[in-house]
Amino acid sequence: IPAILDLLEKGAQPTPTVHYILKKAGVLT
């Protein structure tokens, strides 16, 4: 998810929504 990665790179705080999306996406571990 480019949008999420872009936010993370910009240092955006991991909001609950982002956390949820990452979990649904499978959380790139």
One Martini backbone bead per residue (centre of mass of N, CA, C, O) as a GRO file, in nm:
protein
   29
    1ILE     BB    1   0.080   0.048   0.032
    2PRO     BB    2   0.188   0.346  -0.063
    3ALA     BB    3   0.039   0.539   0.127
    4ILE     BB    4   0.141   0.419   0.390
    5LEU     BB    5   0.444   0.432   0.333
    6ASP     BB    6   0.450   0.737   0.296
    7LEU     BB    7   0.362   0.809   0.583
    8LEU     BB    8   0.592   0.665   0.730
    9GLU     BB    9   0.823   0.825   0.594
   10LYS     BB   10   0.703   1.107   0.709
   11GLY     BB   11   0.616   1.035   1.022
   12ALA     BB   12   0.352   0.932   1.073
   13GLN     BB   13   0.124   0.855   1.290
   14PRO     BB   14  -0.002   0.550   1.413
   15THR     BB   15  -0.303   0.508   1.369
   16PRO     BB   16  -0.562   0.304   1.425
   17THR     BB   17  -0.628   0.286   1.125
   18VAL     BB   18  -0.351   0.199   1.027
   19HIS     BB   19  -0.332  -0.049   1.201
   20TYR     BB   20  -0.577  -0.188   1.076
   21ILE     BB   21  -0.477  -0.194   0.785
   22LEU     BB   22  -0.219  -0.354   0.837
   23LYS     BB   23  -0.362  -0.603   0.948
   24LYS     BB   24  -0.538  -0.655   0.694
   25ALA     BB   25  -0.276  -0.669   0.504
   26GLY     BB   26  -0.059  -0.837   0.718
   27VAL     BB   27   0.177  -0.712   0.814
   28LEU     BB   28   0.491  -0.626   0.742
   29THR     BB   29   0.728  -0.857   0.891
   0.00000   0.00000   0.00000
